[in-house]
Structure formats: C-alpha cells, structure tokens
Amino acid sequence: MAVTSSAVDAVLDYDEAIARFDPVMGLEVHVELHTATKMFCGCPTVFGAEPNSQVCPVCLGLPGALPVVNEKAVESAIRIGLALNCEIAEWCRFARKNYFYPDMPKNFQTSQYDEPIAYNGWLDVEVDDGAGGTEVFRVEIERAHMEEDTGKSLHVGGATGRIHGAEYSLVDYNRAGIPLIEIVTKPIVGAGERAPEVARAYVSALRDLMRALDVSDVKMEQGSMRCDANVSLRPRAGDDPRGEAQLAVPLGTRTETKNVNSLRSVERAVRYEISRHAAILDAGGSILQETRHWHEDTGITTSGRVKSDADDYRYFPEPDLVPVAPSRDTVEALRKTLPEPPGLRRKRLQNDWGYSDLEMRDVVNAGAVELIEETVAAGASPAAAKKWWLGEPSRRANAEGQDIVTYAAGLGFAPAHVAELDRLVTSGRLNDSMARQVLDGVLAGEGTPTEVADARGLELVQDDNALEAAVDKVIEANPDIAAKIRDGKVQAAGALIGQVMKELKGQADAGRARELILARLT
C-alpha cells in the first residue's frame, strides 16, 4: 500500500486506488450564454466592463423591480437541449433557490428545480482506447436547465485570494443575472481507470457543441464555461466496471470540486479526488459530503463548505415569472437550426484534409480543430497547418497549462499568421529552419511573419552564383565525402548540404544545394 502525505491530505497511488475502488462521477457544467442582455433585465453582458457598470434595479434585487424572461436565452436553452438529445418540456417554470450568497444581491438565485426545460438526454464522447484508436463512451444527461449567474467577489489581501485571511472583499455585480444553462449528467459509471479522461472528453465535447451552436464563447479562462466535478468511490465487485455486479453496488458519498475552468484541470481534479477518497476509505475513514476548491498551482483540492442537499435550498416557484411553454412548432423550428454535430464535422474535415486517424486524434487532443480549419481557409495546406500548430505553439501551451486556443488568443497569434508563414515557405523565401525562427519571433510579439523575417534579415539565398561558390568550397574541403558520392553513396550528400547551410548561415535552399552537389559529383 503506497499512501503519501501532503500538507493538506493523504492520497493513495492512483493505480492502487483504481484496483480497489470503482469511481463514479457526476458533472455539472455551467455555460454562460452570450446574449446581448441579461436573463431577466436589459443590462448588457460585455465581459471586462468597469465593475458595477452593467447593473439595474432588477439584477441588483431592489424592492419592486420585476424580472422579464430573455426570449433569446430560452431559444438557446431549447437548442442546447435538442443538441444533447434531450426531451423538451411542454411546460416548465422558474424557481427561487434560497441561500446566503454575498455576490447574489437578491439572496436567492432564479433557477429551475424540478421542472427543467430539457431533460433525459445523452452525449457520445470519444476517448483513446489505449491501442491507437478511440472508444465511444455515452454520457447520459439528467437535465439542462435555465438560471442566472451570480456576481463576483474579489478578496483583497491574504495569500490565497480567498476570503480566509483577506483584509476586505469587493463585489462586482456585472455578472449577476447573466443567462446560464446548467447541464447535469446522470451518475457516470463504468469508466473505471479512465474516469478522468472521460470527464475531460465530455467537457471538451460540450465545449465543441456549444461553440458549434454559437450560444456561448465558452472561454473557460473567463468563466463563461466551468465545471463542477462530483466524485465518489464504491468497492469493486469484480473486474468489469460496467458489469451487473458492479452496477448493483450502492454509490459512495460524493464531493463536489467547484468551478474548474480548464480541460486539463477537469482531468487532474477528478484524478486527485479519486486518490484522496481512496486514501481516506483505505484508512477506515468516511468521506464528508462537501464542496472542494481546486488549486491549479499545486494540483490539489481543499475543503470549501459542507455540501447542501436540495431540501436545504428551500426551492419554491418564482411568483414574478410566468411559466415557459414552448409550442411544438417552435421546438421543431429551432431543431432545424442545429448545426452539423461536431463529431460528424470532424470526420468530414479529416477526410477533406487527408489526415490519418492518428493525426486527427492528435489534432483533437490538442484542441486545434477550429484553428486548423481557419488556417486552411486562410490559404495554408492542411499538412502545414497541422505541422505549425502542433509544434511550438502546442508545446508552449502545454507548458503554460493552457489549451492551445486560449494560449494563442492571449498572444494574439492567429490562423492568418500560420497561413502567412506557410506562404513564406512555399514561395521559397524561407526554409523550415528559418520559418521556425520566424515563428519564435511572432510568438514573442515581434510582429507578423513577414515583419519578423524582414527585421531579422531572413531570406533564402536565391543567387545561384553564391550557392555554387559555397558548394564548390565545401566539396573541395571534403574530398573523402565527395569520393563516396562519386562511388554512388548519394546519401552522403547530406553531410555536404549541412556544411553548405552553415557556410551561408542557414539561408541556403537545401533542395537546390543537393541538386548542385549531385550535378558535380555524379
């Protein structure tokens, strides 16, 4: 038994945890809709506005202010439900969820409780099968319901940025009232050791779907999409995690890790909680039903508050809002607006781009499908788009703990830059080595690819006289290698090409140098 300790909690080695316990997950994903106005009032929803500049009596919860439902938000909720293969309610209503929350000015949240607008759906996600292929895992959806977001607290002072140890707190109500769709899964069972991967794949698939529906910008780093990950463990009843014996074992006590805001963190948080639960249970302890905070820097969770059950929120129907009753004609009209499902779209793009299954899997795992699609549309070849995006930008994004889309957006590095870099290579101005130098400059903020190439004086030598002189010099300096080439060992030309490149400071056309070398020696 390998139990290790940290300053916070003991954890059991993950492989041992999985060997002894069966993980069960429940994922609650909150998606902010990018409607022009809030859920129940006419305030704008622009991200990053001055604090408390996008508020009114309704979203501040002032006495006598009455809410009005955002029609566009309802339509978006229905489209999301349809895309998740849900049933759409013919009649549903809002409820008040009562609890003290410093950044919810009304001290209740207008949400949906036992009558959600969409329910009983599913979403198929793909995970690596460990043998170079993929396996489809179906995640069942309990509900997708409408609600409003809360404001945002800022705790000033202290070491953690949380309320404990802070000197004082500030509240920005701009986000209070922004339309939210909360998508809640049924218990996800049978994933076994792959539970963290399934969690990540599911949230990734949801993000792709929301982006395809154009209902949200799903910028996890800005909080417009975030995941609450519920994890519990139960004893193993056999080797088959989806077998009847295992499914009959009662579920364990869950914890809920709140507001996880990156795909990488979803996977890491689930993995950590499995190991932490296993250590407690293995030592004979019991799990406290509570919320947990995820710490990206240390890769651990810490205790938040005791988790409330539904009864604790004292739900009751919202008296100031009429029920929502979409007609079947409206629902079917919205069904016709659904885009091509992201999974089918990826298959189509793979065929169009000529990628192998392994190449497309790498692109999907890197989160670069849309970036490559935009790069190809800007004029790059599919091979070049994949090569440049999955190279240095992807490596740096991983090192920063960010997805490639977020990392590129933060640098202002766009598909148009990659297409421009590809044109500089295909036009013969740059070789691959020089293009990598240019890419480094663009990522460092030195300008566009052309501007970086100009500033660094990077351009292939086009003068055959200069290239021929370098070739002759290198041949003369290496008679033994030249003799091998004359004897038919043309692969030895690579050594001479390298020296020609060195002679011309990396600005020679390697292909043309090879032609000249072979013309002289064969």
C-alpha positions in Angstrom: 0.0 0.0 0.0 1.5 3.3 -1.1 0.0 6.2 0.8 1.7 9.5 0.5 1.0 12.6 2.5 0.9 16.3 1.7 0.3 19.3 4.0 -3.4 19.0 3.2 -4.5 15.4 2.6 -3.1 11.9 2.1 -3.6 10.3 -1.3 -3.4 6.7 -2.5 -1.4 5.9 -5.6 -3.9 6.2 -8.5 -3.4 2.7 -9.9 -3.9 1.2 -6.4 -7.0 3.3 -5.9 -8.5 2.1 -9.1 -7.6 -1.5 -8.3 -9.6 -1.3 -5.0 -12.4 1.1 -5.8 -14.8 2.0 -8.6 -15.1 5.7 -9.4 -18.5 7.3 -10.1 -18.8 10.8 -11.4 -21.4 13.5 -11.9 -20.5 16.5 -13.9 -22.3 19.8 -13.7 -21.3 22.2 -16.4 -22.3 25.9 -16.4 -22.5 27.7 -19.7 -22.9 31.4 -19.9 -25.0 32.4 -22.9 -23.6 35.2 -25.0 -27.0 37.0 -25.3 -26.8 40.8 -25.7 -28.7 41.3 -22.4 -29.1 39.5 -19.1 -31.6 36.8 -18.3 -34.2 38.9 -16.6 -33.4 42.5 -17.4 -32.0 44.7 -20.2 -28.4 45.2 -18.8 -25.6 44.4 -21.2 -23.3 41.4 -20.8 -20.0 42.7 -22.0 -17.0 40.9 -20.4 -14.5 43.1 -18.7 -16.6 46.2 -18.2 -15.9 48.5 -15.3 -17.2 47.0 -12.0 -20.9 47.6 -11.3 -21.4 49.5 -14.6 -23.8 46.9 -16.0 -26.5 46.8 -13.3 -30.0 47.9 -12.8 -32.7 47.5 -10.0 -33.7 44.1 -11.4 -30.3 42.4 -11.3 -29.4 44.2 -8.0 -32.6 42.8 -6.5 -34.0 46.1 -5.4 -37.6 46.1 -4.0 -40.3 46.4 -6.5 -38.2 45.5 -9.5 -39.8 42.8 -11.7 -38.0 40.4 -14.0 -38.8 39.6 -17.6 -37.5 36.4 -19.3 -35.0 36.8 -22.1 -36.6 35.2 -25.2 -33.2 34.6 -26.9 -31.9 32.7 -23.8 -34.9 30.4 -23.8 -34.4 29.7 -27.5 -30.7 28.9 -26.8 -31.7 26.6 -24.0 -34.0 24.7 -26.3 -31.4 24.4 -29.0 -28.9 23.1 -26.4 -31.4 20.6 -25.1 -32.1 19.4 -28.7 -28.4 19.1 -29.5 -28.0 17.0 -26.3 -30.8 14.6 -27.5 -33.0 15.8 -24.6 -36.7 15.9 -24.4 -38.0 19.5 -24.3 -40.6 20.3 -21.7 -44.0 21.5 -23.0 -44.4 23.5 -19.8 -41.8 24.5 -17.2 -41.2 27.3 -14.8 -38.6 29.0 -12.7 -38.0 28.6 -9.0 -36.2 30.6 -6.3 -33.2 28.8 -4.8 -32.7 30.4 -1.4 -29.3 30.6 0.2 -27.0 33.3 1.5 -24.5 34.3 -1.2 -22.6 37.6 -0.9 -22.4 38.1 -4.6 -26.1 37.2 -5.3 -27.8 40.5 -4.3 -31.3 39.1 -4.0 -30.1 36.3 -1.6 -31.8 33.8 -3.9 -31.0 32.6 -7.4 -33.7 32.4 -10.0 -33.2 28.9 -11.4 -35.2 25.8 -12.3 -35.7 23.0 -9.9 -38.0 20.0 -10.6 -39.3 21.3 -13.9 -36.3 21.9 -16.2 -36.7 23.0 -19.8 -34.7 20.0 -21.1 -34.2 16.5 -19.6 -33.3 12.9 -20.3 -30.6 13.2 -23.0 -27.2 11.9 -23.9 -23.9 12.9 -25.5 -21.4 10.4 -27.0 -17.8 11.3 -26.4 -14.6 9.7 -27.8 -11.7 8.6 -25.6 -8.5 6.9 -26.6 -8.8 3.1 -26.4 -5.1 2.7 -25.5 -4.4 0.9 -28.8 -4.1 3.8 -31.1 -7.9 4.1 -31.7 -10.9 5.6 -30.0 -13.8 4.3 -27.9 -17.2 5.9 -27.8 -18.5 6.5 -24.2 -22.1 7.6 -23.8 -22.7 10.1 -21.0 -26.3 10.4 -20.0 -27.8 13.8 -19.3 -30.1 14.3 -16.4 -31.2 17.8 -17.3 -30.3 21.1 -18.8 -31.9 24.0 -17.0 -32.0 27.8 -17.2 -30.8 30.1 -14.4 -28.9 33.2 -13.8 -25.2 33.7 -12.9 -24.0 35.3 -9.7 -21.8 38.3 -9.2 -18.1 38.1 -8.5 -16.3 38.6 -5.2 -12.7 39.8 -5.0 -11.0 39.1 -1.7 -8.1 41.5 -1.2 -5.1 40.7 0.9 -4.0 37.3 2.2 -2.0 34.7 0.4 -4.7 32.6 -1.3 -7.1 35.1 -2.9 -9.9 33.5 -0.9 -12.0 35.1 1.9 -9.9 33.4 4.7 -7.1 35.7 5.6 -8.3 38.5 3.3 -8.2 42.1 4.6 -11.5 43.0 2.9 -13.8 41.9 0.0 -15.2 43.7 -3.0 -18.2 42.7 -5.1 -18.8 43.3 -8.8 -22.4 42.7 -9.8 -21.9 42.9 -13.6 -22.1 39.1 -13.9 -25.2 38.8 -11.7 -28.1 37.9 -13.9 -26.2 36.8 -17.0 -28.1 33.8 -18.6 -26.7 30.4 -17.6 -27.5 26.9 -18.8 -26.5 24.2 -16.3 -26.1 20.8 -17.8 -26.2 18.0 -15.3 -25.2 14.4 -16.0 -26.7 11.3 -14.5 -24.1 9.3 -12.5 -21.3 8.3 -14.9 -20.5 4.7 -14.1 -18.3 2.1 -15.8 -15.4 4.4 -16.7 -13.0 2.7 -14.3 -9.4 3.9 -14.6 -10.4 6.1 -17.5 -12.8 8.3 -15.4 -10.5 11.4 -15.5 -10.1 11.0 -19.3 -13.9 10.6 -19.8 -14.5 13.7 -17.7 -12.2 15.7 -19.8 -13.5 14.3 -23.1 -17.1 15.1 -22.0 -16.4 18.7 -21.1 -14.4 19.1 -24.3 -17.2 17.7 -26.4 -19.7 20.0 -24.6 -17.4 23.0 -25.4 -17.2 22.0 -29.0 -21.0 21.6 -29.2 -21.7 25.0 -27.5 -19.3 26.6 -29.9 -21.0 24.9 -32.9 -24.4 26.1 -31.7 -23.0 29.6 -31.3 -24.7 30.1 -28.0 -21.6 30.9 -25.9 -18.0 31.9 -26.4 -17.1 29.0 -23.9 -14.0 30.8 -22.7 -13.2 28.7 -19.7 -10.4 31.0 -18.6 -13.0 33.8 -18.4 -15.5 31.7 -16.6 -18.1 31.6 -19.4 -17.9 27.8 -19.1 -16.9 26.0 -15.9 -17.4 22.5 -14.5 -18.3 21.3 -11.0 -16.9 17.7 -10.8 -18.7 15.3 -8.4 -16.7 12.2 -7.5 -17.4 9.2 -5.3 -15.9 5.8 -4.8 -17.5 2.4 -4.1 -15.9 -1.0 -3.5 -15.1 -3.1 -6.6 -17.4 -6.1 -7.2 -15.3 -7.6 -10.0 -13.1 -6.8 -12.9 -15.9 -5.4 -15.2 -16.7 -1.8 -14.2 -19.9 -2.0 -16.3 -21.0 -5.4 -15.2 -24.2 -6.0 -13.3 -22.5 -6.9 -10.1 -20.6 -3.6 -10.1 -23.6 -1.6 -11.0 -25.6 -3.1 -8.1 -23.1 -1.7 -5.6 -24.5 1.4 -3.8 -22.9 4.7 -4.7 -20.5 6.3 -2.2 -20.5 9.7 -0.6 -19.6 12.4 -3.1 -17.6 15.6 -3.0 -18.0 18.4 -5.5 -15.0 20.3 -6.8 -16.3 23.7 -7.8 -15.7 25.9 -10.8 -12.9 24.0 -12.6 -12.1 26.2 -15.6 -9.9 24.2 -18.0 -10.0 20.8 -19.6 -6.6 19.9 -18.2 -7.8 20.8 -14.7 -11.0 18.8 -15.0 -8.9 15.6 -15.7 -6.4 16.4 -12.9 -9.1 17.3 -10.3 -11.0 14.1 -10.9 -7.8 12.0 -10.7 -6.8 13.8 -7.5 -10.1 13.3 -5.8 -10.2 9.6 -6.7 -6.7 9.2 -5.0 -7.8 11.3 -2.0 -11.1 9.5 -1.4 -9.2 6.1 -1.7 -6.7 7.1 0.9 -9.5 8.0 3.4 -11.5 4.9 2.7 -8.5 2.7 2.8 -7.6 4.0 6.2 -11.1 3.2 7.5 -12.4 6.8 7.4 -15.5 8.2 5.8 -16.0 10.9 3.1 -17.5 14.2 4.1 -20.1 15.5 1.6 -18.7 18.9 0.8 -17.6 21.3 -1.9 -13.9 21.5 -2.7 -11.6 24.2 -4.2 -9.2 23.2 -7.0 -5.7 24.7 -6.9 -4.1 24.7 -10.3 -0.7 25.5 -9.0 -0.4 22.6 -6.6 -2.7 20.2 -8.3 -4.8 19.5 -5.1 -8.2 20.3 -3.7 -9.0 21.8 -0.4 -12.2 21.9 1.7 -14.8 24.5 0.9 -18.1 24.1 2.7 -20.4 21.3 3.7 -22.4 20.4 0.6 -26.1 21.2 0.9 -28.9 18.9 -0.4 -31.8 20.2 -2.5 -34.1 20.5 0.5 -31.7 22.9 2.2 -32.2 25.5 -0.6 -36.0 25.8 0.1 -37.0 25.9 -3.5 -40.3 27.3 -4.4 -41.9 28.5 -7.6 -40.9 32.0 -8.7 -44.1 34.1 -8.3 -42.9 37.0 -10.6 -42.4 34.9 -13.7 -45.0 33.1 -15.8 -44.2 29.5 -16.9 -42.3 28.8 -20.1 -44.4 26.8 -22.6 -42.7 26.5 -26.0 -45.0 25.2 -28.7 -44.0 22.1 -30.6 -43.9 24.2 -33.8 -41.3 26.5 -32.1 -39.3 23.5 -30.9 -39.2 21.9 -34.4 -38.3 25.2 -36.0 -35.4 25.5 -33.6 -34.4 21.9 -34.3 -33.9 22.9 -38.0 -31.3 25.5 -36.9 -29.0 22.9 -35.3 -25.5 22.8 -37.0 -23.6 19.7 -38.1 -22.7 17.7 -35.0 -19.1 18.3 -34.1 -18.2 14.6 -34.3 -19.5 14.3 -37.8 -17.9 17.5 -38.7 -14.5 16.2 -37.5 -14.9 13.1 -39.7 -15.7 15.3 -42.7 -12.7 17.6 -42.0 -10.4 14.6 -41.6 -11.5 13.3 -45.0 -11.1 16.7 -46.6 -7.6 17.2 -45.0 -6.4 13.7 -45.7 -5.3 13.1 -42.1 -4.9 9.6 -40.7 -6.9 8.5 -37.6 -3.8 9.1 -35.5 -3.1 12.5 -37.0 -6.7 13.6 -36.4 -6.6 12.3 -32.9 -3.6 14.4 -32.2 -5.3 17.4 -33.6 -8.4 16.8 -31.5 -6.4 16.1 -28.3 -4.6 19.4 -28.9 -7.9 21.2 -29.2 -6.7 22.6 -32.6 -9.5 21.6 -34.9 -11.0 25.1 -35.3 -7.6 26.7 -35.5 -6.5 24.3 -38.3 -9.8 24.8 -40.1 -9.4 28.6 -40.0 -5.7 28.3 -41.1 -6.6 26.1 -44.1 -9.4 28.6 -45.0 -6.7 31.4 -44.9 -4.7 29.5 -47.6 -2.4 27.1 -45.8 -2.2 23.4 -46.7 -3.7 21.0 -44.2 -0.3 19.4 -43.6 1.4 22.8 -43.0 -1.4 23.9 -40.7 -1.1 20.8 -38.6 2.7 21.0 -38.5 2.9 24.5 -37.3 0.0 24.5 -34.8 1.0 21.2 -33.2 4.6 22.2 -33.0 6.0 25.0 -30.9 2.6 26.8 -30.1 1.2 23.5 -28.7 4.3 22.7 -26.7 4.3 26.2 -25.1 0.6 26.0 -24.4 1.1 22.7 -22.6 4.0 24.1 -20.6 1.8 27.0 -19.5 -1.0 24.7 -18.5 -3.4 26.2 -21.1 -5.3 24.9 -24.1 -3.9 26.0 -27.5 -6.9 28.2 -28.3 -6.5 30.2 -25.1 -2.7 30.4 -25.4 -2.9 31.6 -29.0 -5.6 34.2 -28.2 -3.6 35.5 -25.3 -0.6 36.2 -27.6 -2.7 37.5 -30.5 -1.3 34.6 -32.6 -3.9 33.9 -35.2 -4.6 31.3 -38.0 -3.7 34.1 -40.5 -0.2 34.2 -39.1 0.3 30.5 -39.7 -1.1 30.8 -43.2 1.3 33.7 -43.9 4.2 31.7 -42.5 3.3 28.8 -44.8 3.3 31.2 -47.8 6.8 32.4 -47.0 7.9 28.8 -47.1 6.1 27.7 -50.2 7.1 30.9 -52.1 10.8 29.9 -51.5 11.7 32.8 -49.2 12.2 30.7 -46.1 13.2 27.2 -45.4 11.9 25.2 -42.4 14.7 26.2 -40.1 14.2 29.9 -40.9 10.5 29.6 -40.6 10.9 28.2 -37.0 13.0 31.3 -36.2 10.2 33.5 -37.6 7.6 31.6 -35.6 9.6 32.2 -32.4 9.6 35.9 -33.2 5.9 36.0 -33.8 5.2 34.2 -30.6 7.5 36.7 -28.8 5.3 39.6 -30.1 7.8 40.9 -32.7 5.1 41.3 -35.4 3.7 39.3 -38.3 5.7 36.6 -40.0 6.8 38.9 -42.8 7.7 41.7 -40.4 9.8 39.3 -38.3 11.5 37.9 -41.4 12.3 41.4 -42.6 13.6 42.6 -39.2 15.8 39.5 -38.8 17.1 39.5 -42.4 15.8 36.0 -43.0 15.6 35.1 -46.7 16.9 32.1 -48.7 19.9 32.9 -50.9 18.4 33.0 -54.4 21.7 33.8 -56.2 22.9 30.6 -57.8 26.4 32.0 -58.1 26.7 32.4 -54.3 25.2 28.9 -53.8 27.5 27.4 -56.4 30.5 29.0 -54.8 29.6 27.6 -51.4 29.0 24.1 -52.9 32.4 24.2 -54.6 34.1 25.3 -51.4 32.6 22.5 -49.4 33.4 19.8 -52.0 37.0 20.9 -52.1 37.2 20.9 -48.3 35.7 17.4 -48.0 37.3 15.1 -50.7 36.6 11.9 -48.7 32.8 12.6 -48.7 32.9 13.7 -52.3 34.6 10.4 -53.2 31.8 8.4 -51.5 29.2 10.3 -53.5 31.1 9.7 -56.8 31.1 6.0 -55.8 27.3 6.0 -55.7 26.7 6.6 -52.0 24.5 9.7 -52.6 23.1 9.6 -49.1 26.5 11.1 -48.0 25.4 14.3 -49.7 23.5 15.2 -46.5 26.8 15.9 -44.8 27.8 18.4 -47.5 24.4 20.0 -47.6 24.7 20.7 -43.8 28.1 22.4 -44.4 26.7 24.5 -47.3 23.9 25.6 -44.9 26.5 26.5 -42.4 28.6 28.4 -45.0 25.6 30.5 -45.9 24.4 31.0 -42.3 21.3 28.7 -42.7 19.9 30.7 -45.6 20.6 28.3 -48.4 17.9 26.3 -50.2 18.8 22.7 -49.1 17.0 21.2 -52.1 18.9 23.4 -54.6 22.2 22.7 -52.8 21.6 19.0 -53.1 20.9 19.3 -56.8 24.2 21.2 -57.3 26.2 18.8 -55.3 24.9 15.8 -57.2 25.3 17.5 -60.5 29.0 18.0 -59.8 29.7 14.6 -58.3 27.6 12.1 -60.2 
